[in-house]
């Protein structure tokens, strides 16, 4: 149980640090896409923190995985944010050096987070624990993919539109 509590402490610290990072960059960037992405991921990291904190406190108190703890976390809306912002502005501005550096750092955070939660999932036998950590791993992976998508859009918008829209090539 001590190993699980320590892992949850690491997860809580990571979620806190990542949220602060996203809020800082949402405030700093002038790019509407970067701002929306950073704000959305910050909100989702807060929800992860709250679920993990609740779980940690219950495990610490009872010494067992709680049977009544809701293991659901809202589905990520990051991909929806990307699509919404793209449709709301006439042209996506190129990312500046600081935006791109922040996105690369965020990609690293999310990749490590997905791996961390997947490792926790693979180490446990309780089906509820597996489900919970799998959900977090998948959400972090979706953040990772959305950030990679955003990086591509900001660095090479023409290629991004060609890949995502594809409508210009087949006459549809």
N, C-alpha and C positions, 0 to 999 in steps of 0.2 A: 504493500500500500504506500510505503514511503517513496518508492520509485515513481509511482503514479502522481503523488502529490508534488514531487519535485518537477516532474515533467509539466504538470499544470502550472506551476509557478513560472517556469520558463515560457510557456505559452502565454500566460497573462502579461509578462514583461514584454514579450514580442508584440503582442496585440496593442499594448499601450504605446510602445515606441513607434510602431507603424502608423497608428492613428495620428500621433503628434506630427510625424513626418508628412502625412498626407494633408493634414490641416495647414501646416506651414506652407506647403507648396500650392495648395488651393488659394491661399491668401496672396502669395507672391506672384503667381502667373497672371499674365494678361490674356492668355489664350483661353477662349471659352470652352474648348474641348478639354484641355488640361484641367481647368478649374472644375468642370462638371465631373470628370473622372475622379479627380482627387477627393472631391467632396463626397461622392457616392461611396468610394472605397473606405473613406474614413468612417462614414456612418455604419458600414457593414462590419468594419473592424471593432467598432464599439459594441455592436450586438454580439460578436464573437466573444469579446471580453466579458460581457455580462453573463453569457451562458457558461463560460469557463469559470468565472468567479463563483457563480451559484454552485456549480459542480464541485469545485475545489472546497468550498465551505461545507458542503454536505458530506463529501468524502472525509474531510478532516474531522468532522463532528461524529459521524456514524461509523467510519471505517469500512464502509461498503458502498458500491455503486448504488446510488439512489434509484429505487424502483419507480418513484413518482416524478422524478425530474423530467420536465419536458426536454427532449433531445432535439426538437425541431429548431432550426434556425431559418429565418426568412431566406428565400432563394435570392441569389445575387441579381442585381438589376444593372450591373455594369455594362453589359452588351446593349441593353436598351438605352442607356445614357448616351453611348457612342452614336447610335442611330438617331436618337432624338436631336442631339446637338448638330449633327451633320445636316439634318433636314431643316434646322432652324436658322442656319447662317448661309449666306450666299457662297462663301468660299472659306474653307478651313485655312487659317493662317499657318505658315510654317512654324514649327516649334523653335524657340530660341535655344541657345546652348544650355541654359539652366533647366529649361523644361525637359530637354532630351536627357540630360544627366539625371534629373529626378526620376524620369520614367525608367531609365536603365537601373537605377538603384531600387526602384519599386519592383521591377521585374525580378531582380535578385531576391528581394524580400519574399515575394510571393512564391517563387520557385522553392526557396528553402522552407517556407511555411507549409507548402503542399507536401514536400518530402517529410517534414517533421510529423505532420498529422498522419500521413500514410504509414510511417514507421510505428507510431503509437497504435494505429489501427491493427497493424500486423502483429504487434506484440501481445495483444489482449485476446482473451477467449470469450468473454461475456458478449453476447450478441448486441446488447444495447450499446456497450462501449464501442464495439466495432462500427455500428451504424453511425454513432455520433462522430467519431474521428474520421470516418470515411466521408461524411457530409462536409466536415471542415476541410479535409484534403481536397475534395472536389471543388469547393468554393474558392479556395486559395488558387487552385489550378485555373479556374475560370478567370480570376483576377489576373493571373499571369498571362493567359491568352489574350484578354482584352487589352492589357497594357502593351503586349507585343503588337497587337493590331493598331493601337494608338501610335506606337513608335513608328510603324510602317507608314501610317497616314501622314504623320508629321514630317517624316524624312523623304518620302517619295509618294506624294499624293496621286500622281498620275498612275503609277503602278498599282496603288491601293484601289483606286476607283476602277481600273481595268479588271483587277482580280475580283473585287466585291460586286461590282455592278454588272459586268459581262454583257449587258444588254446591247452595247454598241457593236458587238462582234457578230451576233447571230440574227440581227434584224428584228429582234423582239422588242 
